[in-house]
Amino acid sequence: MQDIRSKTSEDFIMGLRISGNEMDPEGLSEDESLEAIEALAGGLDYVNVIAGNSSSTGGAIHIVPPMTVKNAYMAPFAAKVRKRIRIPVFVAGRINQPQEAEAVLSNGQADVCGMTRALISDPEMPNKAMQGRVDDIRACIGCNQACIGHFQMGLPISCIQNPQSGREIVFKNLKPASRSKRVMVVGGGPAGMKAAVTAAARGHDVTLFEAQERLGGQALLAQLLPGRAEFGGLVTNLLRELELSQVQVRKGVRVDRQLIEQLDPDAVIVATGARPFEPDMVRDGEIQVVNAWQVLQGDVAVGSSVLVTDWRSDWIGIGVAEQLARKGCSVRLAVNGRMAGETIPSYVRDHSIAALHRLGVPIIPYARLYGCDTDTVYLQHTASGEPMVIEGVDTLVLCHGHAPDMTLSEALDASSIHAYFIGDCLAPRTAEEAIYEAVKVASTL
């Protein structure tokens, strides 16, 4: 610090970013960080406090904390720092709304709030807040999927809610279309909602059809997983965008070929989603077999001893296992991968696996479902091919991904109607791909 001061002008700003708690037994504790900050503050212009560290799995979670971590959770520590030093204190960590930042500032916990993912999700957030349009802000949901998740895969950073971020050159021509068209969007999940909003922004007359009485699709299920209630913010944000874009919404209407021919739109975007995939397996006996949707919706009462088989190694298997364990079930999780959560961002995965460990849920890797009988489930080790027998099972919960809903596409095959297929009805994946395809297709109309 002294060396930097000796080589810069008096008005050169120098601050320190320091982890207030490295969240690791061998890392800095709050007391140690406070002591260091007090010792260094005299030579600084500001201090920026965060949490975690990159040298351990548990600490790294807090570099970009997922939605399972409490909002503005480092503000209490920042308040301790602010009481001990006389220079401005910055704080960051799960502050994703201007209301939260304002609360931190007005409570005297910090002088400045850092908000990174919030601005990737909605770069116009500061302007909207300044104009009093807080309901129009596309709030970050802390999913970590396309921001730090992309970074960890060596891809450009983006946002599942705002696929234009990181692709500004690709989508630079999102301008009004030369001719307004009548656009019919079938399916009110994230893909359909975003397609409708994007098409309307280009000046088209858009009507969105949804067979159910609520918009949101599988996002309504995702928000029911433990610690993932904030995922429902994806639906809340899209509902507001639909309202602002004045898209006509018709709920409780199941679209078929005859209705499309009757309305005769200029373009049809099909986003009918998917349904739970049912794997082929040998069954002999009366063991209860259910899928993740049934568990999350509360449609079934599971037994006391549960085996969750997870084919995708994603959020669903981990979440369902945690939910049932918290309800008092004895749960085992068998994943068809090297680890649970193998396909999801590491900070999200590690935080969830930590929760399963605390709950005493054993995880069985390299496990492919083969079949079941009265109280036994038979797995196959995916590397050795040897059998793995799990006894004493009351309920088998299938988390095996999804199969596309092809009903409408099959009905349109024999017609002259040209339709665009996006999201899970094209190929079941995640909300990220669904929303990206929505923008990609709607921007070409």
N, C-alpha and C positions, 0 to 999 in steps of 0.2 A: 504493500500500500504506500509506504513511504517512497519507494522507488518510482511508482507511478506518479505520485504527487510531484516529485522532483523534476519530472520530464513533461509535465502538462501545465496549462495555464490555470489561473485561479478559478475561472468559471467552468473548468472541466468537471463534469458530473461523474462521480464514481460511487457505485453501490455494491452491495454484497447479497448474493442469493445463497441462502443456507437452509438446509433441512432442519426443521424444528424437532423432528422425531424421525429417525431413520427406519423405524418399524422393524428393527432387527436386534436380537439380544446383544450382538457385538457392535452395534452402531451407536450413533449419538442419541442420547436421551434428551428429553426436554430440558432438564436441569443443565446438562452439559452445553446444549446449544445456547441457552440463555446466558450462561457464563461467558461463552465465546463472543456472543453478540455484544454484551456489555463491554468486554475488553477491546473490541474493535470499533465500536460505534463512533469514538472520537475522531477517527480519520475518514469517516464515510459521510456521504450525502443522503443515503437511504439504505434500508435493509429490506430484503424481499424474502419472506418465509414460506416454505413449502413443506412437504413431508416425503418420506421414503428415501430410497437410494437404489442405485443400479447394480449393486454388487451382490444382492441376494434376491431370491424369488419372492419372499414375503415383502421385502422393502420395495421391489420394483413395481408392485401393484399400484403404489401410491404416486408413481411418476405421472401416470394418466389414470386416476382412479375411476373405476367403472360405476355404473348406476347403483350398485349395491352399497356403495360408500355414501355416507350422509353428506348432504349439501353443505358447503361452506364449513367443513369440519375442522379446518385449521384456524378459523377466526378466533376461537378462544385462546389459542397459543399466541396469535398475533397481538391480542389484547394484553397479554402478559408482557410481551416485548415492548409494546407501546408505553406501558407504565414505567419502564426502566430506562428508556433512552429518549432523547429529545430530537431525533431526526425522523422523517417520514417512514412509516412501516407499510410495506406492500404485503398482500397475501393472495394466494391462489389455491385452487383445489376444489373442484366441483361447485364453482359459482357460475351458474349458467343462465340466470335471469337478472335483469336490472333491479327488480324488487329485492332480490337476495343481496346484491351488491350494496344497494341503498341501505338495507338493514345493517349490514356490517359497518358501513361508514357512519350512519346515524347513531349507532350504539357505541361509537368510539373504539371499535376493535381494531381498525386499520385506517390508513389514509388513502390507500389506493387498492383496488381489486383487480387482479389479473384474470382475464377471461379469454381463453384460447379457443377451445372447441366451440364455445358459444358463437364466436365470430366466423368460424368455418361454416356452421349450420346456417347462420343468417348474418352476412356481412353488413346488412343495413340495421342491425340491432341498435347501435348507438343513436342513429338518426331517428328510428321509430320511437325509442325511449324519450328522446328529447322532444319529439312532437306529441308525446302522450299516447302513442299508439301501441301500448304494451301488449294488447291482445293480438296484434298483427305480427308479433315476433315469432319466428320459427325457432322455438326453444330447443336447444341441444338436449338429448335424452341420455347422454352418457353411455351409449352402446359400445363405443370404441371400435366399431367395425370397419369403417372406411377411413378413419383418421389415423390413429396410431396403429390400427390393424393393417392398413395399407403400408404404412412406413416400415413395419416389421417384416413385410413381405417384399420390400424393395420397390413398391409401387408409389405413384404420386398420391399424395394425401387428398382425400375427398370427404364426402359426408353422405350417408345413406339418404338423408332427407333433402340434400341439396347437391345432386350429382353434377351440377354445373361447376361446383368448386373443384379446382384441379383440372377442369376441362374447359376453361374459359375460351380457349381458341376454338375448340370443337363446336361449342354452342354459342359462338359469337353472333350468329345470325338469327337469334330468337326474336325476330321482329314480326310485326303484323303481316299476315299472309296477303298476297295480292288479291285473293278472292275469298270471301267468307263462305264457308261450307257448313252444311248440317252434319254434325258428327254425333254418332251414337256410340257410347261407351258402355260395355256390358260387364258388370262386375264392380262392386264397390269396396274392394280391398285397397291396400296401398297403391298397387299398380293402376287400377282403374281410376282412383281418386286423383292421382298425380297426372295421369293422361288427360283427364277432363280439365284440370286446372291449366295445364300447359296449352292444350288446344284452345281453351277460352282466351288465354292471354294473347294468342295469335289472332284473335278476332273471329273465331268460329262460333257458330251457334251449337252449343253442346248440351246433350242430355245424357245423364248418367243413370243406368238402371242397375238395381240391386235386388236379388231374390229375397234376401232377408229384410227384417225391419230395422236393422242397424248397419251402418257403414263401418268398415274396419277390417273385415276378413280375419285372417289368422293373427293379426296384431292384437285382436281382442283376446285371443288365447294366450299369446306370448306374455301379455301383461299380468296373467294369472300365475306365472311362475314365481317362486320365491325371490324377492329382491329385484324383480323386473317390472314392477308396477309402472315405472316411469316410461316403459316402452309404449304404454298407452298414449303418451304425449305425441307420438307419431300420428295417431288418429286425430287427436285434438287439433294439432297443427294443420293437418290436411282438411279437416272440417272447416276451419277458419278460412283457409285458402279457397275452398269451394264457395263459401259464403261471399267472400270478397269478389270472386270472379263471376258470380251470378250464374253459375251452372245450374241447369234444371236437374233436380234429383227426384227419381221415382223409385221408392222403396217398396218391397213386397211384390215386385213384378219379375216373373221368370221369363226371360226372353227366349224365343224360339225363332226358327226360320221364318214362320208365317208373320210374326210381328215385325221382323226386320224388313221383309218384302212389303208389308203394309205401310210402314213409315218411310221406306225408300230413302235412306240417308245417303249423303255423298261419300261418307266413310264410316266404317265400323271398326272399333277397337275392342277386341275380346280379351277380358282379364278375369276369367271365371275361376281362377285359382286351382286348388287341388284338394284331395281328400287323403286321409291316412292310408298309407300303403300296407297291404296285408301280405306278408311273406308266405310262401309255400313252406309248410312244415308238416312233419308227421305228428298226428294227434291220436292219442289212445287213452281215453279216460275223461273225467269231468272237471279237470282243473279249470279255474276261471281264467279266461284270456280276454284282456281288454286293451284298448289303445290309449295313447296319451291324451287325445282329445276328450275321451270319456272321463278320464280321471280329472282333468283340469276343469271340465264343465260340471263336475259333481254328478254325473249321470250314473255312476256305479259305486257300490260299496265294496272296497277291496278287503282281502283277508289280512290277518295279522302278520303273515310271513310273505314278503313280496320279492320277486325278482324282476328287475327292470332290464330289458334287453335293448341296447342302444346301437343301432346300425350306423348312424351318421357321426357319432362322437361329437355332438354339438350341444347347444343350450338345452334342448328338450330333455334328453336322458338325465343330465345332471340335475335339472330343475325339478323334474318329476320325482326323482329319487329323494331329493332334499325335502320336497313338500310332504311326501308320504312318511319320511323319517320324523319330521316335525309333528306329524299327527299321531306318532306313537307306534308306527309299523316297524317291524324288523325288516330292513331293506338291504338287498344286495344289488349292485349295479354291474352288469356285464356289457362291455363295450367291444364292438367289432373294430378295434383300432389299438394303437400302442398305449393310449391313455384316454381317460375321459376328457372330453372337450378338446380333442386333438385338432379339430377344424376351426376353432374359434380363437379370437385374439387372446394372447397369453395372460394379460392382466385380468381379463374376465374369467378365463379358465382357472387360473391359480386361486383367485379369491373364492370361486365356487367349490373347488376341490378342498380348500381349507375348511369350508363349511361342512362338507361331507365327512371330513376326517374328525371334526369336533363332534359330529353326530354319530360316529362309529359305523359309518356305512362302508363296507368293504367293496373295493373296485376290482373287477376281474377283467384284465385286458385280453386282447387277441381272441375274443370269444364270438363265434358265429352261431346263431340259433339253428338248431337242427330239428327239435321236436319236443313233445311233452306228453306225460301221461297223468295219472291221478294226482300225484303230489311231487313229481320229479320233472325237471327241465333238463334236456340234453343239449349241450353245446359242443362245438367243434373248435379246437385250437386252430386259428387261421394260419399259423406258421407250420406246426407239426402235423396237423390233420388228425391228431389224437382226440378221443372223446373227453369231454369235461361234464361231469354229472353233478347237478345241483339238486339236492334232496330237501324235503320238507317245505315245499312251496305251495302256498294257498292261491296266490294270484300271480299271473304272468302279465306284465305290462309291456306292450310293444311300442317302442319308439324307433320306428323303422323308416322314417321319412314319409314322403308323400307321392301319390300318383296323380298326374294331371287330370283335371276335369275336361274330358274330350267331347262331352255331349254336344255342345254347340258347334264345335269345329267339324265333327262328323256330319251334323245336319247341314252344314254349309258346303260340304265337299261336292255335292251334286248340283249346287246352284251357281249362278253367275255372280253372286255377291262377293266382292273383294273385301276381305277382312284382315286386320293386323292382329297378331296374337302376341301377347306380352305376359311376363310374369310366370307364375307357376303353371298356368294352363299350357304354356309353351314348354317349360321344363322346370320342375320344382327345385327352387333354390332358396334364397333369402329375400328379405324386404329390400336389400341393397340392389340386387339385380332387377327386381320388379320395378322399382322406382326409376332406376337408370333407363330401362327399356321404355318406360312410359314417356319420359322426356325425349328420348331418342326418336321414338315413333311419332309422337305428337308434334315435334318440331319440324317434321318433314311434310306435314299436311298442308 
